[in-house]
């Protein structure tokens, strides 16, 4: 799924963070752990809540690779 709809809901710093990371689809976001995604400069609590909702609506979630041992 293209990410343009999600980007419109985010503040400019979060939009730039996603674009600078080369993310073009919501599926690519799901490859990140929450921790990794929060480390992108410009991603904050508000952006995370919007992105989590969008992931959930598309049957996706953040990767749990940080929780694997």
N, C-alpha and C positions, 0 to 999 in steps of 0.2 A: 504494500500500500504506500502510495506517495505520501510524503510527510508535510506537504504544503498546508493542509488543513490544520494540522497540529501547530505548525510554525505561526500561523495567524493568531493563535490563542496565547502565544508566549511573548514575554517582553523581549525587546531587542537584544539585550546581552545573551539571553538563552538561545534566541534564533541564531545569533552569530556563533555561539559555541557549537551548536549542532552542525551548522554549515561548515565551520572551520575543521570539524572532525571528519568531514566528508560523508556524513550520514544523509542518505537520500530516501530511506524507507523506514517505516516503523519496525520492520523485522530486524533491521540493523541495530536499532536501539535495544532490542531484546537480547542481543549478543553481549551487551554490557552488564556487569553487576551494578547494583545500586551505588556501591562505593565508587566504582570506576566512573560512573556517569556523573556523580556529584563532584568528582575531581575536575571535570571540565569547567574551565573558567567561564562564569556566566550562568551556570546552572545552580539554582537555589531551591528552597522549599516550595515556593509557588510553582516553579517549572516542574519540579518532581511530582507534585500532586496532579498537575494537568497531564503529564506524560504517563504516570501510572494509570490514570483513568483511561487514557487512549489505548494503552497496552491491553488493559482488561477488556475494553469494548471490542478489541480485535482478537481476543482469546490468547493473548501473549502476556509475558511477564519478564522482568529482568532476569538475567542469568543468575544462578546460585553458585557460580564457580568460586566465590569467596568463601562459601560455607563448606566446600568439599575438602576433605582431609586426605 
